Amino acid sequence: MKIITTFVMVILATNLSLAQEVNLESDSEQLQSLKKSNWESRKNIPKFSFTSLVFRNIQLQYERVLNRKFSAGLAYSMIPEGDFPFRETIINSASSEDDISRYIGNASLKYSSFTPEVRFYVGKGYGKGFYLAPFYRHTSYTLDNINFYYDTDEGFEENLATKGDLSSNTFGLQIGSQFNLGSRLILDWFIIGPHYGSGNGDLAGTTAGTLSETEQQSLRNTLNEIDFPLGEFSNEVNSKGAVVKIEGPWAGIRAGLALGYRF
């Protein structure tokens, strides 16, 4: 009788242990499922790019997760009016024959851009992992005190200070990856995003006096010698000053890191 009783107790204990293990496994699966559900339900991700601050560029982005594979986003960035980013570095690295320091030595720049994009996530998705993002970017530049030099009839050198606005419209493809840093924090790595399109604008300046034909030609020669890397660079010179026109292809690259909060 004692043997039967002992055997029954062992069976009951074993069943109870198995039941507890099943319940623990079930609870663990439910917890993982709940975490995944919470993650997938948090579809809003505002972000701030900390690497762009090196260029005085304040960049904000908002991403909305649409489903497992797709999300939509809008980024805004701006550089407050001030000196050219890395102006001293640019000037110091220029060769002695390069007039870049004379052009931008006292110049100021103001910049803003809007960038809508659609992301396609590879893998687990829901705003996580490797992605491809076609995008459009509209950019505006305001330039002031860009100096161009010319020789006067008296044998001196004078400068023409110009200012104006430029804008560009480009399309590109962003390649990147988004990581979890916790239950809500994310890190967005913009690996590389080349974009290409067109830009146009002009810089204009007037002189205090009237330019002679010789002075106009000297200013025209200075403007004609400028090697502009993007677009077509043309000018119109008259007795009161000059207008410099920029029009044609425009290109750039998006890259950097941003921190985001998911809710």
Summary of the structure (lengths in Angstrom):
residues: 263
radius of gyration: 30.8
end to end distance: 63.5
largest distance: 128.4
contacts: 771
relative contact order: 0.14
helix: 26%
strand: 52%
